[in-house]
Amino acid sequence: MANRRLNVAVVGATGAVGREILRLLEERDFPVGELRPLASARSAGKTVAFRGRAVTVREATPEAFDGIDLALFSAGGSTSKALAPEAVRRGAVVIDNSSAFRYEPDVPLVVPEVNAHALARHKGLIANPNCTTAILAVALWPLHQAFRAKRVIVSTYQAASGAGAAAMEELLRETGRVLHGEEARGEVFPHPLAFNVIPQIDAFQDNGYTREEMKVVWETHKIFGDDSIRISCTAVRVPTLRAHAEAVTVEFARPVTPEAARAVLAEAPGVEVVDDPAERRYPMPLTASGKGNVEVGRIRRNLAFDNALDFFVVGDQLLKGAALNAVQIAEHLFLRIDA
């Protein structure tokens, strides 16, 4: 398979994640034969750049997947529900970035650094996790393997990029309005995000948590294959453009020290330890943006719980939180390259 060139469709090719997927396919020299960028009817006819040439975007229809080996979806749940099964029926392997299939028991939900083995049971459809979950999983998994996580408390600081390109544009536009003495407005977000934080991402559930917060619980359990871990999350949108940050408290079953945790994380795939407070080195959106690895730092003993640590993790939402994770899954499937 490694010597074969693949016909690849990218659904949502004109969106923020779709553009990152195209860049990564080119940058990582994925063996693309024919590239077929797909999008909604209103984007059909536009062009995207790939390997030095302009490729025309086609409308995403069932017939557009004829002859496709790999389809990378990043166009929202309704599009995935309508078209992903059609792509599979026509012979494509689908890696879907929406939440449409994540909780289906026969659909693998994969972070390659954690559960690449789950790919062996795919039936043509693989789900990419929520961006917040993916970033957390990369940092938490090696610690869970070494020290056995019992309870996890996560507070997120999520960038505008998590809501798409229009949200990033709104943050820039409304920040400019405030700096010019005007009142900020919220259209993509339920409230203005400029110079504000919004403690709501997605819809509230009956238990008082938002769906975004519950995704961290549901998806971590599925990816880890362990629903005994007690997880609680508070998800907050903050006025940064790119890269999600998470403050994490973990109570472990086994003895743990900050030094031991740093040693484990230093060897973990997908992790960069940035943890030197004396030199003011710690994870930040400014330094994590554009990186494939997640940054982990501020590793310290938790003062409220026994045998617990606090740490801070930051990852690029458009990369490890979305596009990069999908491309890594494709590499593992078709090129037998580990994450």
C-alpha positions in Angstrom: 0.0 0.0 0.0 2.9 2.4 0.8 3.9 2.5 -2.9 0.4 3.2 -4.2 -0.8 6.6 -4.9 -4.3 7.3 -3.5 -7.2 9.3 -4.8 -8.1 11.6 -1.9 -11.2 13.7 -1.4 -11.2 16.6 1.2 -14.7 17.6 2.1 -14.9 21.1 3.4 -11.7 22.0 1.5 -12.3 25.7 1.7 -12.8 25.8 5.5 -10.2 26.4 8.2 -9.6 22.7 8.9 -9.9 21.7 5.3 -7.1 24.1 4.3 -4.9 22.7 7.1 -5.6 19.2 5.8 -4.5 20.2 2.3 -1.4 21.8 3.6 -0.5 18.8 5.8 -1.0 16.3 2.9 1.4 18.3 0.9 3.9 19.1 3.7 4.0 15.4 4.9 4.2 14.1 1.3 1.2 11.9 1.6 0.9 9.8 -1.6 -1.9 11.7 -3.3 -2.7 10.6 -6.8 -5.8 12.6 -7.7 -6.9 15.3 -5.2 -10.6 16.1 -5.2 -11.4 19.1 -3.1 -15.2 19.1 -2.2 -17.4 21.7 -0.6 -20.9 23.1 -0.7 -22.6 24.2 -3.9 -21.8 27.9 -3.2 -18.0 27.1 -3.0 -17.9 24.9 -6.1 -15.8 26.5 -8.8 -13.3 28.1 -6.3 -9.8 26.8 -6.4 -7.4 25.6 -3.7 -3.6 25.4 -3.9 -2.0 22.0 -3.8 1.6 21.1 -4.9 2.0 24.3 -6.8 -1.2 24.2 -8.8 -4.7 25.4 -8.5 -7.3 22.6 -8.1 -10.9 23.4 -8.7 -13.4 22.7 -5.9 -16.3 20.5 -6.8 -19.7 20.2 -5.1 -19.8 17.5 -2.5 -22.3 15.0 -3.9 -22.5 11.2 -3.6 -21.1 10.8 -7.2 -18.1 12.9 -6.3 -16.7 10.0 -4.3 -16.6 7.6 -7.2 -13.0 6.3 -7.5 -11.9 7.8 -4.2 -9.7 5.8 -1.8 -9.7 8.2 1.1 -12.2 10.9 2.1 -11.3 13.4 4.8 -14.5 15.1 6.1 -14.5 18.5 7.8 -17.7 20.1 6.8 -20.1 19.6 9.8 -22.2 16.8 11.1 -25.2 17.2 8.7 -22.9 16.9 5.7 -21.1 13.9 7.2 -24.3 12.1 8.0 -25.6 12.6 4.4 -22.4 11.8 2.5 -20.0 9.7 4.6 -22.0 6.5 4.2 -22.2 7.2 0.5 -18.5 7.6 0.3 -17.9 4.3 2.1 -20.5 2.5 -0.1 -18.4 3.7 -3.1 -15.2 2.2 -1.7 -13.6 5.1 0.2 -12.2 5.0 3.7 -13.8 8.0 5.6 -12.1 9.9 8.4 -14.7 12.2 9.8 -13.9 15.3 11.8 -17.5 15.9 13.0 -19.4 14.5 15.9 -21.8 12.6 13.7 -20.4 9.1 14.3 -18.2 9.4 17.3 -20.5 7.6 19.7 -21.5 4.8 17.3 -20.2 1.6 19.0 -18.8 0.2 15.7 -17.0 3.4 14.6 -13.5 3.7 16.0 -12.8 7.0 17.7 -9.0 7.5 17.4 -6.1 9.5 18.6 -3.2 7.5 17.1 -0.8 8.1 20.0 -3.4 6.4 22.3 -5.5 3.8 20.4 -4.2 3.2 16.9 -5.0 -0.4 17.5 -8.7 0.5 17.2 -8.2 1.1 13.5 -8.0 -2.6 12.9 -11.8 -2.9 13.4 -12.9 -0.1 11.1 -15.6 -0.8 8.6 -14.8 2.1 6.3 -15.6 4.9 8.7 -13.3 6.4 11.4 -14.2 9.3 13.7 -11.8 12.1 14.7 -12.4 13.2 18.3 -13.4 16.6 19.5 -10.4 19.0 19.5 -10.4 19.5 23.3 -10.5 15.8 23.9 -7.7 15.1 21.4 -5.4 17.6 23.0 -6.1 16.3 26.5 -5.7 12.7 25.5 -2.2 13.1 24.1 -1.0 14.4 27.5 -3.2 12.3 29.8 -2.7 8.9 28.2 1.0 8.4 29.1 0.3 9.5 32.6 -2.7 7.2 32.9 -0.5 4.3 31.7 2.2 5.0 34.2 0.1 6.1 37.3 -3.5 5.1 36.6 -5.8 8.2 36.5 -8.8 7.9 38.9 -10.3 11.4 38.7 -9.7 14.2 36.1 -10.9 17.8 36.4 -10.5 19.9 33.3 -11.0 23.7 32.8 -10.6 24.8 29.2 -9.6 28.1 27.6 -10.7 27.5 24.0 -9.7 29.7 21.0 -12.1 31.2 18.5 -10.7 28.7 15.9 -12.8 26.0 17.5 -15.9 27.6 16.0 -14.4 27.9 12.5 -13.0 30.6 10.2 -16.0 32.9 10.6 -15.5 32.9 14.3 -11.8 33.9 14.0 -12.8 36.7 11.6 -15.5 37.9 14.1 -12.9 38.0 16.9 -10.5 40.1 14.8 -13.3 42.4 13.5 -14.9 43.0 16.9 -11.6 43.5 18.7 -10.9 46.2 16.1 -14.4 47.8 16.9 -13.6 47.9 20.6 -10.2 49.4 20.0 -11.9 52.2 18.0 -14.3 52.9 20.8 -17.3 50.9 19.4 -19.3 48.2 21.1 -18.5 44.6 20.2 -21.1 42.4 18.8 -21.6 38.6 18.9 -23.0 36.8 15.8 -21.1 33.5 15.6 -20.9 33.5 19.4 -23.8 34.0 21.8 -22.0 37.0 23.3 -19.2 39.3 22.1 -15.9 37.4 22.6 -13.6 40.4 22.2 -12.2 41.4 25.7 -14.5 38.7 27.2 -14.7 35.1 28.1 -17.8 33.0 27.5 -18.5 30.0 29.8 -20.6 28.2 27.2 -19.5 26.1 24.3 -22.3 24.1 22.6 -25.8 23.5 24.1 -26.5 23.0 27.7 -27.6 19.4 28.7 -30.0 18.3 31.4 -27.2 17.8 33.9 -26.1 21.5 33.7 -23.0 20.7 31.6 -22.7 21.8 28.0 -22.4 19.2 25.2 -18.7 20.3 24.7 -18.0 19.5 28.3 -19.7 16.1 28.0 -17.8 15.3 24.8 -14.6 15.4 26.9 -16.1 12.8 29.2 -17.7 10.5 26.6 -14.8 10.6 24.2 -12.0 10.2 26.7 -13.8 7.1 28.0 -14.1 5.6 24.5 -10.6 6.4 23.4 -9.0 5.1 26.6 -11.3 2.1 26.6 -12.0 2.9 30.3 -15.1 4.4 31.6 -14.1 4.0 35.3 -12.2 7.4 35.2 -14.3 10.1 36.8 -14.1 13.2 34.6 -15.5 16.7 35.0 -15.0 19.6 32.6 -15.8 23.3 32.3 -15.4 24.6 28.8 -14.8 28.4 28.3 -14.3 30.3 25.1 -11.5 32.9 25.4 -10.4 35.7 23.0 -7.4 34.0 21.4 -7.3 33.1 17.7 -5.8 29.7 17.7 -4.8 26.8 20.1 -6.8 25.5 23.0 -5.5 25.6 26.6 -6.6 23.3 29.4 -5.8 23.3 33.1 -5.9 19.7 34.3 -6.1 18.2 37.7 -5.6 14.4 37.9 -5.8 12.2 41.0 -3.9 8.9 40.4 -4.2 5.4 41.9 -0.4 5.0 42.0 2.3 7.1 43.6 3.3 10.0 41.4 5.7 13.0 41.6 6.1 16.0 39.3 9.6 14.7 38.4 8.2 11.3 37.5 5.5 12.8 35.4 7.9 15.0 33.5 10.1 12.0 32.8 7.1 10.1 31.4 5.9 13.0 29.3 9.3 13.7 27.9 9.2 10.3 26.3 5.6 10.5 25.1 4.8 10.8 21.4 3.1 14.1 20.5 4.1 15.9 23.7 6.6 18.7 24.2 7.4 19.4 27.8 7.6 23.2 28.3 8.1 23.5 32.1 10.7 25.9 33.4 8.9 28.5 35.6 12.2 30.1 36.6 12.7 31.1 33.0 9.0 31.8 32.5 8.7 28.9 30.1 5.3 27.3 30.1 2.7 26.3 27.5 0.9 29.2 25.8 -1.3 29.6 22.7 1.3 31.9 21.2 4.0 29.2 21.3 1.8 26.2 20.7 0.1 27.6 17.6 1.4 26.0 14.4 2.9 23.0 16.3 1.9 19.4 15.8 2.8 18.5 19.3 0.9 19.6 22.4 2.8 21.6 25.0 2.6 20.5 28.6 3.9 22.4 31.6 3.2 23.9 35.1 3.5 20.3 36.4 3.1 20.4 40.2 1.6 18.6 43.1 -2.1 19.4 43.7 -2.7 20.8 47.2 -6.3 19.8 47.5 -6.1 16.0 46.8 -3.8 13.2 47.8 -1.6 11.7 45.1 -2.6 14.3 42.5 -1.0 16.6 40.0 -1.9 19.8 38.2 -0.6 20.6 34.8 -1.4 23.0 31.8 -1.6 21.7 28.3 -2.0 23.7 25.1 -2.5 22.4 21.6 -3.3 23.8 18.2 -7.0 23.2 17.7 -6.7 23.2 13.9 -3.8 20.7 14.0 -3.7 18.0 16.6 -7.2 19.0 17.5 -8.4 18.3 14.0 -6.5 18.2 10.7 -3.2 16.7 11.9 -5.0 13.9 13.9 -7.0 13.0 10.7 -3.9 12.9 8.5 -2.0 10.9 11.1 -4.9 8.4 11.1 -4.6 8.2 7.3 -0.8 7.7 7.5 -1.3 4.9 10.0 -3.9 3.2 7.8 -2.4 3.5 4.4 1.4 4.0 5.1 1.7 2.0 8.3 3.4 5.0 9.9 3.0 5.2 13.6 1.8 8.5 15.1 
